[in-house]
């Protein structure tokens, strides 16, 4: 990456590759573009160059992204660039090795790529509300990012939105014996997963803010991920990139023991076949005030039935294999919201999925190839 400076304060000219520009600006611009507050400065990202490092910061007051990369330049420089237009320009080029030429003055950023030229509004860096990020000498816990992000992806669907019980709107965690237990619940369903830790403070439990989880799920980075928090923010850092979200002060309520409910009958079904069937039924039930799907197991088949308004109904049958010992001949039947079952099945990556009827008003969904990922759904009355 080659950069040249022509003026220390008022102007700056440099060139970086498209790939480097995407690395530096994309995540920060995405956060700035998601702002819902009426603060014009937050529509910009803050670019600073200091001691041979370029740093880009974007925030919407709830989330923070700070991306950095070493650069070959000795002069210091600061400016703010309008995020939405900058992201559109960067995403408009596909060849990562081609150069982007940046020229800054007091009011504009001019970006050239071949014969293409774009001017984007800039703002004085002093107007940007830069949040304080104090890196600790030791992180509260660390783990592999790929395993953690996969685990979060598998359970994020089950969290609540805007529930009065704050902990239901986020991802809850507890750490014991170098293992982090994660779970999400909206009061009608529950999903859990576990992650092995590289380093952790044993006995730690709390809430991962959903905004931070959203940033992590979208991260392109791999490697070790380190977490730390203070009185105001919860941070994660990976390969020099810092992601942060407002700290969530909520009482931790561990309800993950519900997953260990007694099973009465377990059947194994092809995941794609069941997912397709539930998707058809879910679509058929659109517009129904309270959609209800009834599952029953008879003669090595899982029967699916939904009654819609005005006499409309839909039935399906899928071949299923009984797992374990045969239970009494009484028919196993369960009614639930089809959207809840669809959401759970979408996160099963194996060819087969296990559906378990239980002694309580719960249906359990597990991945036979990944027993750490499981979920339960409450019955509809």
C-alpha positions in Angstrom: 0.0 0.0 0.0 1.5 3.3 -1.1 0.5 6.7 0.4 1.9 10.2 -0.2 1.2 13.3 1.7 1.3 16.8 0.2 0.2 18.9 3.2 0.2 18.1 6.9 -3.0 19.7 7.9 -5.2 21.0 5.1 -4.8 18.5 2.4 -3.9 14.9 2.0 -3.4 12.7 -1.1 -2.9 9.0 -0.9 -3.6 5.8 -2.8 -4.7 2.4 -1.4 -6.0 -0.7 -3.0 -9.7 -1.4 -3.3 -9.3 -4.4 -0.9 -7.6 -2.2 1.7 -10.3 0.4 1.4 -13.0 -2.2 1.9 -11.2 -3.5 5.0 -10.8 -0.1 6.5 -14.2 1.5 5.7 -16.9 -1.1 5.3 -17.8 -2.1 8.8 -17.5 1.5 10.2 -19.7 2.8 7.3 -22.3 0.1 7.9 -22.6 1.2 11.6 -22.9 4.9 10.6 -25.5 4.0 8.0 -27.6 2.3 10.6 -27.9 5.3 12.8 -31.4 6.2 14.1 -30.5 9.3 16.1 -30.8 12.9 14.9 -27.1 13.7 15.1 -25.7 14.7 11.7 -22.1 14.0 12.6 -22.9 10.3 13.0 -23.7 10.0 9.3 -19.9 10.3 8.8 -17.0 8.0 9.6 -13.8 9.4 11.3 -10.5 8.8 9.5 -7.2 9.4 11.2 -3.7 8.7 10.2 -1.1 8.7 13.0 2.4 7.2 13.4 2.0 5.0 10.3 -1.5 3.7 11.1 -4.8 4.5 9.4 -7.8 4.2 11.8 -11.5 4.5 10.8 -14.2 4.8 13.4 -18.0 4.7 13.0 -20.7 4.8 15.6 -24.5 5.2 16.0 -24.3 5.8 19.8 -25.3 2.2 20.4 -22.6 0.4 18.4 -19.0 1.2 17.7 -16.5 -0.2 15.1 -12.9 0.8 15.0 -10.9 -0.6 12.1 -7.1 0.0 11.6 -4.3 -0.9 9.2 -0.6 0.0 9.0 0.2 2.4 6.2 3.4 3.7 4.6 3.1 7.4 5.6 4.7 9.6 8.2 2.3 12.6 8.3 -0.7 12.8 10.6 -4.2 13.6 9.3 -7.8 13.6 10.5 -11.1 14.0 8.5 -14.7 12.8 8.6 -16.3 11.4 5.4 -20.0 11.0 4.6 -20.5 7.2 5.2 -23.3 6.2 2.9 -21.7 7.7 -0.2 -18.3 6.4 0.7 -19.6 2.9 1.1 -21.4 3.1 -2.2 -18.2 4.1 -4.0 -16.1 1.4 -2.4 -18.6 -1.4 -3.1 -18.8 -0.2 -6.7 -15.4 -1.7 -7.5 -14.7 -5.4 -7.6 -11.0 -5.7 -8.4 -9.4 -5.7 -5.0 -5.8 -5.0 -6.4 -6.7 -1.9 -8.3 -5.8 1.4 -6.6 -8.2 4.0 -5.3 -6.7 7.6 -5.2 -7.9 9.8 -2.4 -7.5 13.6 -2.3 -8.8 15.6 0.7 -9.2 19.3 1.2 -11.3 21.3 3.7 -14.7 20.3 2.3 -14.4 17.4 -0.1 -12.9 13.9 -0.6 -12.2 13.2 -4.2 -11.8 9.5 -5.1 -10.5 8.4 -8.4 -10.5 4.9 -9.9 -9.2 4.7 -13.5 -11.3 7.3 -15.4 -14.0 7.4 -12.6 -14.1 10.3 -10.3 -16.3 10.9 -7.2 -16.6 13.8 -4.8 -17.9 13.2 -1.3 -18.7 15.7 1.5 -16.3 15.8 4.4 -16.6 17.4 7.9 -14.1 18.8 10.4 -12.9 15.9 12.6 -13.5 18.0 15.8 -17.3 17.7 15.2 -17.2 13.9 15.5 -18.1 12.4 18.9 -15.2 10.0 19.3 -16.0 7.4 22.0 -13.3 6.5 24.4 -12.0 2.9 24.0 -9.5 2.0 26.6 -7.8 -1.3 25.8 -7.2 -3.4 29.0 -4.0 -5.1 30.0 -5.9 -8.4 30.3 -9.2 -9.4 28.6 -12.1 -10.9 30.6 -12.4 -13.9 28.2 -11.1 -15.1 24.8 -12.0 -17.8 22.3 -11.8 -18.8 18.7 -13.9 -16.4 16.6 -15.2 -18.9 14.0 -16.6 -21.3 16.7 -18.2 -18.4 18.6 -19.7 -16.8 15.6 -21.1 -20.1 14.4 -22.6 -20.7 17.9 -24.2 -17.2 18.0 -25.6 -17.7 14.5 -27.2 -20.9 15.5 -29.2 -19.4 18.4 -29.7 -15.7 17.6 -33.1 -16.4 16.0 -34.7 -17.2 19.4 -34.1 -13.9 21.2 -36.9 -11.5 21.9 -37.3 -7.9 20.5 -38.2 -5.1 22.8 -39.4 -7.4 25.6 -39.9 -5.7 29.0 -37.5 -8.3 30.4 -34.3 -6.9 29.2 -32.2 -10.1 29.3 -34.5 -11.7 26.7 -33.6 -9.2 24.0 -29.9 -10.2 24.1 -27.6 -13.2 24.3 -27.1 -14.6 27.8 -23.8 -16.3 28.8 -22.2 -18.0 31.7 -18.6 -19.3 31.9 -17.5 -22.3 34.0 -14.6 -24.7 33.6 -13.3 -23.0 30.4 -16.7 -23.4 28.7 -19.1 -20.6 27.8 -22.8 -21.5 27.7 -24.9 -19.3 25.5 -28.6 -19.1 25.2 -31.4 -16.9 23.8 -35.1 -17.0 24.6 -38.2 -14.9 23.8 -40.3 -16.6 26.5 -41.9 -19.0 23.9 -38.7 -20.8 22.7 -35.2 -21.3 23.9 -31.9 -22.1 22.0 -28.6 -22.9 23.5 -25.0 -23.6 22.4 -21.6 -24.0 24.1 -18.1 -22.6 23.2 -14.7 -23.7 24.5 -12.7 -20.8 25.9 -9.0 -20.0 25.4 -8.9 -17.8 28.5 -11.7 -16.8 30.9 -12.5 -15.5 34.3 -14.3 -18.5 35.8 -17.8 -17.9 37.2 -18.4 -15.0 34.9 -22.0 -14.5 33.7 -23.9 -11.8 32.0 -25.5 -10.5 28.8 -23.9 -10.0 25.4 -25.7 -7.0 23.8 -27.5 -7.9 20.7 -25.9 -5.0 18.8 -22.5 -6.4 19.5 -23.6 -9.9 18.5 -24.9 -8.5 15.2 -21.6 -6.9 14.5 -19.7 -10.1 15.2 -21.9 -12.2 13.0 -21.1 -9.9 10.1 -17.4 -9.7 10.7 -15.1 -11.0 7.9 -12.3 -11.6 10.4 -11.0 -15.0 11.7 -8.7 -15.8 14.6 -8.9 -15.3 18.3 -11.5 -12.9 19.7 -11.0 -11.1 23.0 -13.8 -9.5 25.1 -13.7 -6.7 27.7 -16.2 -4.3 29.2 -16.4 -1.2 31.3 -19.2 0.7 32.9 -20.6 1.9 29.6 -19.6 -0.5 26.8 -19.0 -4.2 26.0 -16.2 -4.6 23.5 -14.8 -7.4 21.3 -11.5 -7.2 19.4 -10.2 -9.4 16.7 -7.1 -8.8 14.5 -6.9 -5.2 15.6 -10.6 -4.4 14.8 -12.6 -3.3 17.8 -16.4 -3.8 18.0 -18.4 -2.3 20.8 -22.0 -1.9 22.0 -23.7 -0.1 24.9 -23.4 -2.2 28.0 -26.6 -3.9 29.0 -27.4 -3.8 32.7 -29.8 -6.6 33.1 -30.4 -9.3 35.8 -29.0 -12.6 34.5 -31.6 -15.3 34.6 -30.3 -18.7 33.6 -33.2 -20.8 32.2 -31.1 -23.1 30.0 -31.9 -26.0 32.3 -35.2 -26.2 30.4 -33.3 -27.9 27.5 -32.7 -30.9 29.7 -36.4 -31.8 29.9 -37.5 -35.5 29.9 -37.9 -36.9 26.4 -40.8 -39.4 25.6 -40.1 -40.0 22.0 -37.4 -38.9 19.5 -37.6 -39.2 15.7 -35.0 -38.5 13.0 -36.0 -36.8 9.8 -34.2 -35.4 6.7 -33.6 -31.8 7.5 -34.2 -30.4 4.0 -37.5 -32.4 3.5 -38.9 -31.2 6.9 -37.7 -27.6 6.3 -39.4 -27.5 2.8 -42.6 -28.9 4.3 -42.7 -26.3 7.1 -41.9 -23.6 4.7 -44.9 -24.5 2.5 -47.2 -24.6 5.5 -45.8 -21.3 6.8 -46.6 -19.7 3.5 -50.0 -21.2 3.3 -50.9 -19.9 6.7 -49.9 -16.3 5.9 -52.7 -13.9 7.0 -54.1 -16.3 9.6 -54.4 -14.4 12.9 -52.9 -17.3 15.0 -51.1 -19.8 12.8 -51.0 -23.2 14.3 -49.1 -26.3 13.1 -49.8 -29.7 14.6 -47.2 -32.5 14.5 -47.9 -36.1 15.2 -46.0 -39.3 14.7 -47.7 -42.5 13.5 -46.4 -45.6 11.6 -43.0 -44.2 10.9 -44.3 -40.9 9.5 -44.4 -37.4 10.9 -47.8 -35.9 10.0 -48.1 -32.1 9.7 -51.5 -30.4 9.7 -52.7 -26.8 9.7 -56.2 -25.4 9.5 -56.4 -22.0 8.0 -59.4 -19.6 8.0 -62.6 -20.3 5.9 -62.2 -24.0 5.8 -58.7 -24.0 4.2 -56.3 -26.7 5.4 -53.0 -28.2 4.5 -51.6 -31.7 5.3 -48.2 -33.3 4.8 -46.4 -36.5 5.7 -42.7 -37.2 6.0 -40.9 -40.4 6.5 -39.3 -40.5 10.0 -37.2 -42.9 12.0 -37.8 -43.7 15.6 -34.6 -43.1 17.8 -34.1 -45.3 20.8 -36.7 -47.5 22.5 -40.3 -47.6 21.5 -42.6 -45.9 23.9 -46.2 -46.7 24.6 -48.5 -46.7 21.6 -50.3 -43.5 22.5 -50.0 -41.0 19.6 -47.4 -38.3 20.2 -48.9 -34.9 19.1 -47.7 -31.3 19.5 -49.0 -28.0 18.3 -46.8 -24.9 17.7 -46.3 -21.8 15.7 -44.9 -22.9 12.3 -42.5 -19.9 12.1 -40.8 -21.0 15.4 -40.1 -24.4 13.9 -39.0 -22.9 10.6 -36.5 -20.6 12.4 -35.0 -23.5 14.4 -34.7 -25.8 11.4 -32.9 -23.2 9.3 -30.0 -23.4 11.8 -29.5 -27.1 11.5 -26.6 -27.8 9.2 -26.6 -31.6 9.3 -28.5 -33.7 6.8 -30.8 -35.0 9.5 -32.6 -33.4 12.5 -34.0 -34.9 15.6 -37.4 -33.9 16.9 -38.3 -35.0 20.4 -41.7 -35.0 22.1 -41.3 -34.4 25.9 -43.1 -35.0 29.1 -43.8 -31.2 29.3 -45.4 -28.8 26.9 -42.1 -28.5 24.9 -40.8 -29.8 21.6 -37.1 -30.2 21.4 -35.0 -29.8 18.2 -31.4 -31.1 18.1 -28.7 -31.5 15.5 -27.4 -35.1 15.8 -24.0 -34.0 14.4 -23.8 -31.1 16.9 -25.3 -32.0 20.2 -24.2 -28.7 21.8 -26.8 -26.9 19.6 -30.3 -27.5 20.7 -33.6 -25.7 21.2 -37.1 -26.1 22.6 -40.4 -24.6 21.6 -43.4 -24.2 23.8 -46.7 -25.7 22.8 -49.7 -23.7 21.6 -52.9 -24.3 23.6 
